[in-house]
């Protein structure tokens, strides 16, 4: 930096350099009058130029202590020039000075200057991504940044830094008057780096955006960010995704959020947030009145978190965007959130993709939004969630009334004959001649259901015996693709004692036998096809019944997917193996009735 003292007639090019004006400088070379060696130990280099009226003093700013260690920008033999009274002072431009500093630092450390750094030093954003940086690389970059008046944003991502270079960047952040955005992501800063960077941000008072995603922060590091949020008034955006702050770290951050009035964007995605952390972040949102965007995606909020978020939405009147993608939210959890939205009119964007919404839940959510006239939701993101054609029809009706955009996946048709209105066909009659245990096990397996868990849910008195009628009603509710009469006949064949009850222990043993037989079939080296075995024949018949009465046909494609793997599996002409059936969409959840209006919490 140049400081002018008693200089009555300031040269235009000097003002141009100070205020970044594009004015060419004089080309007249300086005249050497005297030479002196640089005196060691001086904090800065001073140059005096004689003038008819006064003297001009200017100097290089001294570097921070950690950056100045074992490094001399000028050689010992370097000469300092004094200008004559008639000669016009010669100065390097800011661009030349920055290039000189960076190249000189690289030369001193025997490094090659990086092109991305040289280009970024003269731009508003200095970006260096996916380039491996050593400790000395970072040190040379920070030398130049200490004197840079152009860069306002620094972006370093996946550079393999570690915690040691954080000291250099911290001094750049602490003393810079131009930096406003700092991003050091995926660089394994750890706890040491978190403490250093947070303290530098607190001292700067100019940083408005901080991105420290993916730096291996753990629970105890939450206290550093708690201190940061409490003591800084300039920070507007904080990104801490892809770390391991977990419950304890998030609770400390949430405690600071309750009294914060400046932070507007908070990203805590991928941080292993569970019960206590979910409750804490909900309590913070309930009291905070500055946050506009909150990202809690890919955590585990589940029921406790959903209940806490619902209470927050009832009292929060500033939040406009909430991301709850992949948080183990069931239909019951989402129902809690919707109840919180009943008295909220400010939330505009809600993301619920990768949760257990199901086609029925998606339709219920849309109906709830239609009925809530004061809802401010303008964008609803279901991710790749499949929906019914009735969902699309309702969506089109809502669009006529209000501006609403929804992201969803495949559209399935419901234009088919309900199972309750159809009659048993030849395939179901053929099942009556098969082993009833094999039929029952294959029906449960094709729907990815555990028979043992299902029996436990029906055996409320823990007697070990289940009434045949109760078992039949339960199987019909979960969508077994058989008529009641056919199912009763199969179950009666299992009742050897004729007491209208089935033994739980016998069913457990039967399931184990069925699984062992499946393993033997697929472990066998014979050329016998799966469809030619007893289990295979039953499986083929059951899938035929499912395709006619249960499986819906697609009527549209997901706009976010070029090709759907599920659609390819369903449309195959050959019968998929049991290991591929988990990818086949069968709409087995819930009853087959057309009433999708309410959420039922099933324990």
MOCORHU-V867637 format. One record per residue. RES is the residue in one letter. PHI is phi as a letter, one per 40 degrees, with the letter a starting at -180 (none if undefined). PSI is psi in degrees with one decimal (999 if undefined). Layout:
res: <RES;RES>
phi: <PHI;PHI>
psi: <PSI;PSI>
//
This chain:
res: <X;X;X;X;X;X;X;X;X;X;X;X;X;X;X;X;X;X;X;X;X;X;X;X;X;X;X;X;X;X;X;X;X;X;X;X;X;X;X;X;X;X;X;X;X;X;X;X;X;X;X;X;X;X;X;X;X;X;X;X;X;X;X;X;X;X;X;X;X;X;X;X;X;X;X;X;X;X;X;X;X;X;X;X;X;X;X;X;X;X;X;X;X;X;X;X;X;X;X;X;X;X;X;X;X;X;X;X;X;X;X;X;X;X;X;X;X;X;X;X;X;X;X;X;X;X;X;X;X;X;X;X;X;X;X;X;X;X;X;X;X;X;X;X;X;X;X;X;X;X;X;X;X;X;X;X;X;X;X;X;X;X;X;X;X;X;X;X;X;X;X;X;X;X;X;X;X;X;X;X;X;X;X;X;X;X;X;X;X;X;X;X;X;X;X;X;X;X;X;X;X;X;X;X;X;X;X;X;X;X;X;X;X;X;X;X;X;X;X;X;X;X;X;X;X;X;X;X;X;X;X;X;X;X;X;X;X;X;X;X;X;X;X;X;X;X;X;X;X;X;X;X;X;X;X;X;X;X;X;X;X;X;X;X;X;X;X;X;X;X;X;X;X;X;X;X;X;X;X;X;X;X;X;X;X;X;X;X;X;X;X;X;X;X;X;X;X;X;X;X;X;X;X;X;X;X;X;X;X;X;X;X;X;X;X;X;X;X;X;X;X;X;X;X;X;X;X;X;X;X;X;X;X;X;X;X;X;X;X;X;X;X;X;X;X;X;X;X;X;X;X;X;X;X;X;X;X;X;X;X;X;X;X;X;X;X;X;X;X;X;X;X;X;X;X;X;X;X;X;X;X;X;X;X;X;X;X;X;X;X;X;X;X;X;X;X;X;X;X;X;X;X;X;X;X;X;X;X;X;X;X;X;X;X;X;X;X;X;X;X;X;X;X;X;X;X;X;X;X;X;X;X;X;X;X;X;X;X;X;X;X;X;X;X;X;X;X;X;X;X;X;X;X;X;X;X;X;X;X;X;X;X;X;X;X;X;X;X;X;X;X;X;X;X;X;X;X;X;X;X;X;X;X;X;X;X;X;X;X;X;X;X;X;X;X;X;X;X;X;X;X;X;X;X;X;X;X;X;X;X;X;X;X;X;X;X;X;X;X;X;X;X;X;X;X;X;X;X;X;X;X;X;X;X;X;X;X;X;X;X;X;X;X;X;X;X;X;X;X;X;X;X;X;X;X;X;X;X;X;X;X;X;X;X;X;X;X;X;X;X;X;X;X;X;X;X;X;X;X;X;X;X;X;X;X;X;X;X;X;X;X;X;X;X;X;X;X;X;X;X;X;X;X>
phi: <none;b;b;c;b;f;b;c;b;c;c;c;c;c;c;c;c;c;b;g;c;c;b;c;c;c;c;c;c;c;b;c;b;a;b;b;c;c;c;c;g;c;c;a;c;b;b;b;b;c;b;c;b;a;b;b;b;a;a;c;c;c;c;d;c;c;c;c;c;f;a;b;c;b;c;c;c;c;c;b;c;b;c;c;c;c;c;c;d;b;b;c;c;c;c;c;c;c;c;c;c;c;c;c;c;c;c;c;c;f;b;c;c;c;c;c;c;c;c;c;c;b;b;c;b;c;b;a;b;f;b;c;b;c;c;c;c;c;c;c;c;c;d;c;c;c;b;c;b;b;c;b;b;b;b;b;a;f;b;g;c;g;c;c;c;c;c;c;c;c;c;c;c;c;b;c;b;b;c;b;b;b;b;b;b;f;b;f;c;g;c;c;c;c;c;c;c;c;c;c;c;c;c;c;g;b;c;b;b;b;b;b;c;g;b;g;c;b;d;c;c;c;c;c;c;c;c;c;c;c;b;b;b;c;c;b;b;b;b;b;c;f;b;b;c;f;c;c;c;c;c;c;c;c;c;c;c;c;b;c;b;b;c;b;b;b;b;b;c;f;b;f;c;b;c;c;c;c;c;c;c;c;c;c;c;c;b;c;b;b;c;b;b;b;b;b;c;f;b;b;c;f;c;c;c;c;c;c;c;c;c;c;c;c;b;c;b;b;c;b;a;b;b;b;c;f;b;f;c;c;c;c;c;c;c;c;c;c;c;c;c;d;b;b;b;b;c;b;b;b;b;b;c;f;b;c;c;g;c;c;c;c;c;c;c;c;c;c;c;c;c;c;c;c;c;c;c;b;a;b;b;c;g;c;c;c;b;c;c;c;c;c;c;c;c;c;c;c;c;c;c;a;c;a;b;b;b;a;c;c;b;b;c;b;c;a;c;d;c;c;c;c;b;c;b;c;c;c;c;c;c;c;c;c;c;c;c;c;c;c;c;c;c;c;c;c;b;f;b;c;c;c;c;c;c;c;c;c;c;c;c;f;c;g;b;b;c;c;c;c;c;c;c;c;c;c;c;c;g;c;c;b;c;c;c;c;c;c;c;c;c;c;c;c;c;c;c;f;b;g;b;b;c;c;c;c;c;c;c;c;c;c;c;c;c;c;c;c;c;c;c;c;c;c;c;c;c;c;c;c;c;c;c;c;c;c;c;c;c;c;c;c;c;c;c;c;c;c;b;b;c;c;b;c;b;a;b;c;c;c;b;c;a;b;c;c;c;c;c;c;c;c;c;c;c;c;c;d;c;c;c;c;c;c;c;b;f;c;c;g;c;c;c;c;c;b;c;b;c;b;c;b;c>
psi: <148.6;134.6;123.8;130.6;124.6;42.5;97.3;-36.6;89.3;135.5;142.4;-37.7;-23.9;-41.6;-35.6;-40.2;-39.6;-37.4;16.3;38.8;149.2;72.7;126.7;149.6;161.5;149.6;-0.3;130.7;151.3;155.8;124.6;122.2;-37.9;150.9;140.4;147.4;148.9;129.7;131.2;153.5;-7.6;141.8;-21.2;164.6;125.8;141.2;128.8;132.1;127.0;141.1;159.8;-30.4;-35.5;-175.8;145.9;125.2;133.2;157.7;156.7;138.4;142.1;141.7;155.1;159.1;-45.7;-32.0;-29.5;-4.7;127.5;32.1;130.1;118.7;-30.4;144.5;158.0;-30.4;2.8;136.1;148.6;124.1;141.9;135.2;148.8;166.8;-33.1;-14.8;143.8;131.6;140.7;129.8;147.3;148.3;166.4;-38.3;-45.1;-38.7;-43.3;-44.4;-40.2;-45.7;-46.5;-46.0;-38.7;-39.2;-41.6;-40.5;-41.1;-33.6;9.6;49.1;155.7;129.4;140.0;134.0;-38.0;-32.8;-44.0;-39.9;-35.5;-22.1;-22.4;10.6;172.2;-31.2;123.6;109.8;131.3;101.5;143.7;30.9;124.1;123.3;126.8;175.6;-41.6;-31.3;-47.8;-35.8;-43.0;-38.5;-41.2;-28.3;-49.1;-38.0;-27.2;-25.2;6.7;128.8;6.2;-40.9;126.4;-18.1;132.6;134.7;109.3;122.8;131.8;59.1;0.5;36.8;-57.6;-178.8;-22.3;-47.8;-9.6;-26.9;-42.2;-47.0;-31.5;-39.3;-35.3;-45.1;-41.4;-39.0;-6.6;140.0;5.6;-25.7;135.4;-25.5;127.7;124.6;114.3;86.0;148.7;47.1;11.9;48.7;-32.5;-164.2;-39.2;-46.0;-36.4;-44.4;-43.8;-47.7;-41.6;-41.4;-37.0;-38.6;-39.2;-38.4;-22.6;-47.3;10.9;-16.9;127.2;-14.5;127.5;122.7;108.7;40.0;146.5;48.3;21.9;38.3;144.2;-173.8;-44.2;-18.0;-8.8;-28.0;-30.2;-42.6;-27.6;-44.3;-39.8;-47.0;-35.2;-35.6;-6.3;139.5;-4.7;-24.7;128.6;-29.7;133.2;120.1;116.7;27.7;162.9;44.3;-168.0;52.3;-34.9;-161.0;-46.7;-44.4;-40.0;-32.1;-37.7;-41.7;-40.5;-35.0;-38.1;-29.5;-24.8;-33.7;-1.3;141.0;10.8;-33.2;132.0;-28.8;129.3;127.1;112.9;29.3;152.8;52.6;16.0;42.8;129.7;-136.4;-64.5;-39.7;-37.0;-41.6;-39.2;-43.1;-31.4;-42.0;-36.4;-42.4;-27.5;-31.4;-23.2;142.3;26.0;-27.1;133.4;-35.5;128.6;126.7;111.5;25.4;151.7;51.2;-155.5;56.9;-45.4;-146.4;-44.7;-42.7;-38.9;-41.2;-41.0;-41.0;-37.6;-42.5;-36.7;-40.6;-27.8;-29.6;-17.6;132.3;21.2;-27.3;129.6;-21.2;131.0;124.6;112.5;31.0;134.1;69.2;24.7;39.9;122.3;-179.0;-35.4;-41.8;-43.1;-31.9;-36.9;-43.6;-39.1;-35.7;-32.0;-28.8;-10.7;-35.1;20.7;131.5;6.5;-27.0;124.4;-34.2;126.8;123.8;123.5;21.0;160.1;33.4;173.4;64.8;-44.1;164.3;-36.4;-41.6;-38.5;-40.9;-37.9;-40.9;-43.3;-38.8;-37.5;-41.5;-35.9;-39.8;-27.2;96.4;-28.6;1.0;137.2;8.8;122.3;-16.5;125.5;120.9;111.3;3.3;-127.9;21.4;126.3;149.1;164.2;163.9;-24.1;-31.2;-43.7;-39.3;-43.3;-36.9;-41.1;-34.0;-41.7;-36.7;-25.0;-24.2;-33.5;164.8;106.0;130.2;137.1;135.1;124.6;174.1;-132.4;145.7;128.0;146.6;140.1;11.9;82.6;163.3;122.7;150.2;-34.5;-22.5;-7.2;166.4;159.9;136.9;-171.2;-32.1;-42.4;-34.7;-36.4;-30.0;-25.9;-21.7;-3.8;170.8;121.4;-35.0;-40.8;-41.0;-46.9;-42.5;-39.3;-37.4;-41.8;-39.9;-40.0;-17.9;9.8;44.1;143.4;117.6;-34.8;-45.9;-37.5;-40.5;-40.1;-36.9;-27.0;-28.3;75.7;-31.6;3.9;48.4;-14.9;-0.6;142.0;131.4;141.1;-40.7;-40.4;-40.7;-39.3;-44.2;-40.9;-41.5;-35.2;-34.9;-36.0;-0.4;32.0;128.1;45.6;154.2;157.8;-40.4;-43.9;-42.1;-40.1;-38.8;-39.5;-42.2;-36.0;-31.1;-22.4;-18.6;85.9;-33.8;-7.4;34.4;11.6;25.1;150.4;138.6;129.0;-41.2;-39.4;-37.5;-35.6;-45.8;-37.8;-38.9;-39.1;-42.2;-41.4;-40.9;-39.1;-39.2;-38.6;-43.1;-39.3;-38.3;-45.1;-19.1;-14.4;140.8;5.2;164.5;11.6;128.3;156.6;-37.0;-18.4;-8.6;168.8;-46.3;-38.4;-41.5;-41.2;-41.5;-40.4;-43.7;-44.4;-40.6;-32.4;-43.0;-41.2;-40.5;-29.1;-34.3;-22.3;-56.4;129.4;157.9;146.2;141.1;-4.6;165.9;152.5;126.5;-16.7;-2.3;127.6;-39.3;140.4;121.0;-36.0;-43.0;-35.5;-39.2;-39.1;-35.6;1.4;141.7;-35.5;160.9;124.6;153.6;164.2;-23.6;-14.2;-9.8;-19.5;-17.0;-7.9;128.3;121.8;-4.3;53.8;-11.2;131.8;170.0;170.7;10.1;169.5;9.3;108.3;33.2;-26.9;155.2;133.6;118.2;115.0;120.5;999>
//
